[in-house]
């Protein structure tokens, strides 16, 4: 989702020198670099329909061409995809390909939002604070009971990212 749609194809599949204005050299894409391993695609629900079709082709045929390329490149890549979108609703709306969904959903792991698993908050807060403190070269602080109670009562619509942001700002 953070990569503009025009660049995503080149990021995923690479490109040949001269295939577009700023392509001054050949570049391997993420699929080629992940050969023999795994590739994590975050926010898959935001991908354009055109790129979804190209991704489906790679998953089914295990080959692709770099942008501007003429030769197929064989790959063996395990794709792990994540989204915070309801892909069933996006399929009904015509914004996500059902064939790609069923190709990706071999094993689906649903992680409930924080508001549905408040019992995880204390451990998450402890781990996130340790990470923030370590990044800043400090010892993790202790949280006042009142502050912890406040954090437990909040619904966390932004989930773990929001929790980390709040803890980092408070630190």
Backbone bond lengths (Angstrom), bond angles and torsions (degrees), N, CA, C in turn:
res aa  C-N    CA-C-N  psi(-1)  N-CA   C-N-CA  omega(-1)  CA-C   N-CA-C  phi
1 X - - - 1.459 - - 1.519 111.31 -
2 X 1.331 117.46 -25.40 1.464 119.97 -177.35 1.523 112.85 -83.50
3 X 1.323 117.66 -9.05 1.465 121.66 -179.18 1.526 108.70 -102.18
4 X 1.343 118.03 127.27 1.469 119.47 178.13 1.526 110.76 -55.61
5 X 1.314 115.51 143.10 1.459 121.92 -176.02 1.527 112.56 -52.77
6 X 1.338 116.85 -36.04 1.463 120.21 -177.93 1.528 111.82 -65.98
7 X 1.328 116.63 -29.24 1.466 120.49 -178.20 1.523 113.07 -94.08
8 X 1.319 117.19 -18.53 1.455 120.05 -174.50 1.525 112.78 -61.89
9 X 1.309 117.27 -40.31 1.466 119.83 179.31 1.526 110.27 -59.81
10 X 1.317 117.38 -44.05 1.459 121.62 178.31 1.526 110.97 -65.51
11 X 1.335 117.51 -37.86 1.470 120.98 178.77 1.528 110.46 -65.42
12 X 1.319 116.90 -41.78 1.459 120.44 -177.81 1.525 113.08 -75.15
13 X 1.332 116.23 -43.11 1.458 120.05 -170.65 1.522 114.38 -112.38
14 X 1.322 117.71 -6.94 1.459 120.71 -178.46 1.514 111.43 79.95
15 X 1.321 115.76 -178.94 1.465 119.90 177.59 1.520 110.36 -153.23
16 X 1.315 113.96 160.31 1.458 122.00 177.30 1.520 109.18 -93.75
17 X 1.293 115.57 154.26 1.461 121.12 176.96 1.529 109.02 -59.51
18 X 1.323 115.40 133.36 1.456 120.72 177.68 1.517 115.07 82.42
19 X 1.331 118.29 3.05 1.467 119.81 -177.48 1.524 112.66 -72.85
20 X 1.316 117.37 -19.50 1.462 122.21 172.46 1.522 107.78 -155.62
21 X 1.301 117.94 173.19 1.463 123.85 -168.74 1.521 114.44 -49.60
22 X 1.318 118.21 -49.90 1.469 119.80 -175.72 1.530 113.54 -94.70
23 X 1.316 118.53 10.52 1.467 121.65 179.88 1.532 109.58 -84.00
24 X 1.334 115.65 79.87 1.461 120.44 -176.48 1.527 113.17 -87.21
25 X 1.342 116.39 -2.88 1.468 120.76 176.56 1.526 108.76 -155.24
26 X 1.321 115.52 164.05 1.451 120.10 176.15 1.529 108.55 -72.59
27 X 1.316 115.80 143.71 1.458 120.22 178.96 1.517 109.78 -134.36
28 X 1.323 116.90 129.75 1.460 121.27 173.35 1.518 108.62 -75.70
29 X 1.327 116.24 143.43 1.455 121.23 177.11 1.518 111.56 -93.56
30 X 1.304 115.90 175.70 1.455 121.49 -177.92 1.522 112.90 -62.15
31 X 1.333 117.73 -36.60 1.462 119.28 178.05 1.521 110.93 -62.75
32 X 1.295 116.84 -44.37 1.460 120.81 -179.55 1.527 110.96 -65.09
33 X 1.330 116.20 -41.46 1.463 119.95 -179.84 1.531 112.11 -69.72
34 X 1.341 116.94 -26.73 1.465 120.77 -178.76 1.527 112.47 -88.34
35 X 1.322 118.52 1.40 1.470 122.10 -178.02 1.529 110.14 -48.57
36 X 1.328 115.24 128.09 1.457 120.84 -179.44 1.525 113.40 84.82
37 X 1.320 116.79 2.16 1.460 120.37 -177.55 1.516 111.67 -138.26
38 X 1.314 115.39 -145.94 1.458 122.20 -175.87 1.522 110.62 -121.32
39 X 1.311 115.28 150.37 1.457 122.45 176.74 1.521 107.59 -128.33
40 X 1.336 116.79 124.11 1.453 122.25 179.49 1.524 109.44 -97.88
41 X 1.320 116.44 121.48 1.459 122.49 177.96 1.522 108.11 -110.37
42 X 1.326 116.38 105.20 1.452 121.70 -179.81 1.524 109.59 -85.77
43 X 1.310 116.36 147.55 1.469 123.17 178.93 1.530 111.82 57.41
44 X 1.315 116.51 45.07 1.467 122.10 -179.46 1.533 111.38 -59.72
45 X 1.317 117.54 -26.36 1.456 121.40 -179.58 1.518 113.81 -67.83
46 X 1.334 117.32 -12.48 1.462 121.66 -179.92 1.531 112.74 -93.21
47 X 1.321 117.71 -6.46 1.464 121.74 -175.67 1.526 111.17 -68.93
48 X 1.322 116.34 140.00 1.470 120.97 179.83 1.529 110.10 -66.18
49 X 1.325 115.37 156.43 1.465 120.58 -179.62 1.527 111.69 -60.71
50 X 1.325 117.65 -37.43 1.459 120.51 179.31 1.524 112.07 -62.58
51 X 1.323 116.43 -44.48 1.463 119.44 178.02 1.522 111.70 -71.42
52 X 1.324 116.70 -29.80 1.462 119.42 175.27 1.525 110.21 -60.53
53 X 1.323 116.82 -40.84 1.467 120.97 179.29 1.527 110.70 -63.82
54 X 1.322 116.55 -41.27 1.470 120.25 179.32 1.520 110.98 -68.55
55 X 1.325 116.99 -37.77 1.460 120.66 177.26 1.524 110.39 -64.94
56 X 1.326 116.81 -42.64 1.465 120.66 177.84 1.525 110.67 -58.66
57 X 1.322 116.94 -42.61 1.468 121.11 179.84 1.519 110.89 -60.33
58 X 1.323 117.09 -42.97 1.469 120.63 179.33 1.523 110.40 -64.68
59 X 1.323 116.45 -42.56 1.460 119.74 -179.04 1.520 111.93 -65.33
60 X 1.315 117.44 -37.05 1.459 120.86 -177.84 1.522 113.00 -82.00
61 X 1.329 117.05 -40.35 1.455 120.24 -174.14 1.530 113.87 -99.75
62 X 1.337 116.03 -12.83 1.464 122.30 -179.23 1.532 112.15 57.98
63 X 1.329 114.60 35.26 1.462 119.51 175.35 1.521 109.12 -155.03
64 X 1.320 115.36 160.08 1.455 121.57 -178.81 1.520 108.07 -157.77
65 X 1.312 115.10 174.01 1.466 121.51 172.82 1.515 107.99 -122.95
66 X 1.322 115.25 141.72 1.462 118.90 172.65 1.530 108.68 -64.16
67 X 1.319 116.96 155.88 1.457 120.82 175.08 1.526 107.44 -58.53
68 X 1.321 117.11 126.06 1.457 122.00 -178.36 1.514 113.93 81.57
69 X 1.328 117.34 1.25 1.465 121.26 -177.86 1.513 113.02 -89.10
70 X 1.333 115.32 163.05 1.462 120.70 179.29 1.525 112.38 -120.16
71 X 1.326 116.97 -9.16 1.466 120.04 -177.92 1.525 110.56 -111.24
72 X 1.338 114.67 139.91 1.462 119.85 175.54 1.519 109.83 -73.83
73 X 1.314 115.46 144.12 1.463 122.47 176.68 1.522 106.73 -117.82
74 X 1.334 116.68 121.50 1.464 122.30 179.17 1.520 109.47 -80.34
75 X 1.327 116.36 138.13 1.458 120.96 177.02 1.523 110.71 -139.70
76 X 1.310 114.29 150.94 1.460 122.62 173.08 1.522 105.56 -123.46
77 X 1.327 115.71 98.24 1.466 121.14 -173.48 1.524 109.32 -132.87
78 X 1.318 115.95 132.63 1.462 121.58 171.10 1.524 106.66 -88.99
79 X 1.332 116.67 125.45 1.464 120.84 -179.47 1.525 109.10 -102.89
80 X 1.310 114.53 127.33 1.463 122.25 174.05 1.523 105.68 -114.33
81 X 1.310 116.38 124.73 1.466 120.54 -176.14 1.520 110.08 -122.24
82 X 1.323 114.86 147.64 1.464 120.45 178.65 1.524 109.41 -136.31
83 X 1.318 114.70 153.04 1.460 120.72 175.95 1.515 109.00 -158.85
84 X 1.316 115.05 155.24 1.464 119.06 171.46 1.524 109.63 -106.24
85 X 1.308 116.90 8.52 1.467 123.23 179.15 1.525 110.43 -91.92
86 X 1.317 115.50 156.74 1.455 122.05 173.48 1.530 106.88 -86.12
87 X 1.325 116.20 98.91 1.465 120.06 -175.34 1.526 112.17 -66.37
88 X 1.326 117.69 -28.88 1.472 119.58 176.62 1.526 110.04 -62.53
89 X 1.320 116.53 -43.43 1.472 120.10 178.44 1.522 110.54 -66.92
90 X 1.312 117.25 -39.09 1.473 120.57 179.49 1.534 110.04 -66.11
91 X 1.335 117.61 -35.71 1.467 120.06 176.62 1.531 110.03 -65.43
92 X 1.326 117.20 -43.41 1.477 120.85 178.67 1.521 111.10 -61.50
93 X 1.333 116.54 -35.56 1.468 121.76 -179.67 1.529 112.58 -82.75
94 X 1.325 117.70 -2.49 1.456 120.95 -179.87 1.522 113.92 77.64
95 X 1.333 117.62 18.91 1.469 121.19 -179.02 1.521 112.93 -102.93
96 X 1.340 117.12 -4.67 1.459 120.41 175.10 1.515 107.94 -142.78
97 X 1.322 115.83 132.87 1.464 121.86 -177.00 1.522 110.08 -70.74
98 X 1.326 115.70 128.50 1.457 118.33 179.53 1.527 111.73 -68.65
99 X 1.347 117.79 -33.24 1.457 119.21 179.01 1.536 111.23 -66.10
100 X 1.318 117.20 -35.77 1.462 120.37 176.14 1.524 110.47 -69.13
101 X 1.324 116.05 -41.96 1.464 119.77 178.15 1.531 110.44 -55.77
102 X 1.327 116.81 -49.69 1.463 119.64 -176.73 1.531 111.69 -69.30
103 X 1.309 117.27 -26.20 1.470 120.88 175.82 1.520 110.69 -72.79
104 X 1.335 116.50 -36.42 1.466 120.69 -179.83 1.527 112.63 -81.21
105 X 1.307 118.21 -31.53 1.462 122.07 -171.03 1.522 113.46 -84.52
106 X 1.322 116.71 39.49 1.464 120.72 176.58 1.526 109.05 -61.83
107 X 1.304 116.20 -45.48 1.459 122.58 175.95 1.522 106.99 -134.68
108 X 1.307 115.86 115.00 1.457 120.50 -177.37 1.521 109.34 -107.49
109 X 1.301 115.37 130.86 1.460 121.29 176.60 1.521 107.01 -117.98
110 X 1.300 116.42 114.94 1.468 120.55 178.70 1.525 108.00 -96.47
111 X 1.302 115.31 124.65 1.453 120.50 175.78 1.519 107.06 -107.14
112 X 1.320 117.01 113.41 1.461 119.52 -177.87 1.523 111.69 -64.63
113 X 1.329 117.21 153.37 1.466 119.98 177.16 1.529 110.24 -64.41
114 X 1.318 115.49 160.34 1.471 120.39 -178.34 1.521 112.77 -56.06
115 X 1.316 117.69 -34.66 1.468 119.75 -177.97 1.529 111.07 -63.69
116 X 1.343 117.83 -19.34 1.463 121.39 178.32 1.526 112.44 -97.07
117 X 1.312 117.64 -1.43 1.468 120.62 -179.93 1.522 110.82 -143.61
118 X 1.292 114.77 57.95 1.463 121.29 -177.98 1.523 112.39 -60.94
119 X 1.321 116.65 -22.99 1.473 119.75 178.89 1.531 112.20 -64.44
120 X 1.328 117.52 -17.47 1.461 121.46 178.38 1.532 113.08 -86.17
121 X 1.308 116.74 -12.50 1.465 120.17 -172.68 1.526 113.59 -59.12
122 X 1.323 118.03 -47.29 1.467 119.83 -176.45 1.527 111.74 -58.12
123 X 1.339 116.67 -45.70 1.469 119.91 179.60 1.527 111.61 -67.80
124 X 1.327 116.51 -39.72 1.464 119.53 177.98 1.527 111.30 -63.73
125 X 1.316 116.69 -44.22 1.466 121.05 179.19 1.522 109.74 -60.08
126 X 1.314 116.54 -45.69 1.468 120.79 179.69 1.534 111.21 -60.66
127 X 1.331 116.30 -46.48 1.464 120.39 -178.55 1.532 111.53 -67.70
128 X 1.322 116.74 -43.39 1.460 119.88 -179.24 1.528 111.44 -66.37
129 X 1.323 117.38 -40.45 1.465 120.11 177.78 1.525 111.31 -64.67
130 X 1.320 116.69 -38.43 1.471 119.88 177.19 1.526 109.74 -62.43
131 X 1.327 116.77 -40.82 1.463 120.44 178.40 1.511 112.66 -65.92
132 X 1.320 116.95 -45.03 1.465 121.25 179.10 1.525 109.79 -62.77
133 X 1.316 116.10 -46.61 1.468 120.06 -179.81 1.522 110.65 -61.67
134 X 1.318 117.31 -43.69 1.461 121.05 178.72 1.516 112.07 -61.89
135 X 1.341 116.69 -41.59 1.465 120.63 177.61 1.523 111.64 -59.62
136 X 1.324 116.13 -33.30 1.461 120.93 -177.35 1.535 112.83 -96.70
137 X 1.342 116.29 1.45 1.459 120.30 177.61 1.519 114.28 74.65
138 X 1.327 116.99 31.89 1.469 121.68 -179.79 1.520 110.67 -124.47
139 X 1.312 116.03 167.30 1.457 122.42 171.62 1.529 108.47 -79.02
140 X 1.324 117.69 146.19 1.470 119.13 177.45 1.529 110.60 -63.01
141 X 1.319 116.80 136.48 1.465 119.46 179.73 1.525 111.42 -79.67
142 X 1.306 115.54 163.67 1.462 121.08 172.08 1.525 107.02 -92.31
143 X 1.312 116.83 143.10 1.457 121.12 -178.86 1.526 108.70 -101.61
144 X 1.314 115.79 133.59 1.461 120.85 176.21 1.530 109.44 -62.64
145 X 1.306 115.72 145.61 1.461 121.12 -178.70 1.528 111.49 -56.44
146 X 1.327 116.91 -39.62 1.469 120.89 -179.91 1.528 110.93 -63.60
147 X 1.325 116.17 -40.44 1.467 120.30 179.23 1.527 110.13 -67.10
148 X 1.309 117.11 -41.21 1.464 121.27 178.73 1.531 110.49 -63.29
149 X 1.333 117.00 -41.45 1.469 120.62 177.03 1.523 110.85 -61.48
150 X 1.315 116.84 -40.41 1.462 121.57 177.89 1.532 110.92 -62.47
151 X 1.332 116.98 -44.44 1.465 121.51 178.66 1.523 111.21 -63.33
152 X 1.322 117.00 -36.04 1.468 121.41 -179.69 1.522 112.36 -69.13
153 X 1.333 117.39 -30.94 1.470 120.88 -176.82 1.527 113.23 -81.65
154 X 1.312 118.04 -19.60 1.464 121.90 -176.82 1.531 110.06 -74.75
155 X 1.343 117.76 147.24 1.478 121.96 -176.25 1.529 115.08 -80.99
156 X 1.300 119.92 -17.41 1.473 125.06 178.18 1.528 112.94 53.48
157 X 1.348 117.18 63.01 1.470 118.68 177.78 1.527 112.70 -62.00
158 X 1.319 118.32 -25.30 1.463 121.45 177.33 1.524 113.03 -91.17
159 X 1.329 116.20 6.65 1.455 123.44 176.83 1.526 113.14 54.92
160 X 1.326 117.23 -143.40 1.464 121.64 -172.22 1.526 111.49 -63.64
161 X 1.333 118.26 -35.01 1.465 119.87 178.38 1.525 111.14 -61.52
162 X 1.322 116.19 -42.69 1.457 119.85 178.54 1.520 110.78 -66.38
163 X 1.322 116.78 -43.01 1.466 120.60 178.62 1.523 110.67 -58.84
164 X 1.327 116.85 -46.46 1.463 120.10 178.91 1.533 110.77 -60.98
165 X 1.309 116.75 -42.86 1.462 120.74 -179.78 1.532 110.68 -61.03
166 X 1.320 116.85 -45.44 1.468 120.62 179.57 1.517 110.89 -63.00
167 X 1.318 117.20 -43.43 1.474 120.35 179.50 1.524 111.59 -65.92
168 X 1.315 116.40 -39.55 1.466 120.14 179.42 1.531 110.46 -65.07
169 X 1.322 116.82 -43.81 1.462 119.85 178.16 1.526 110.93 -63.91
170 X 1.330 116.41 -42.33 1.467 119.88 -179.84 1.531 110.83 -65.62
171 X 1.323 116.90 -37.26 1.471 120.52 179.67 1.514 110.57 -63.38
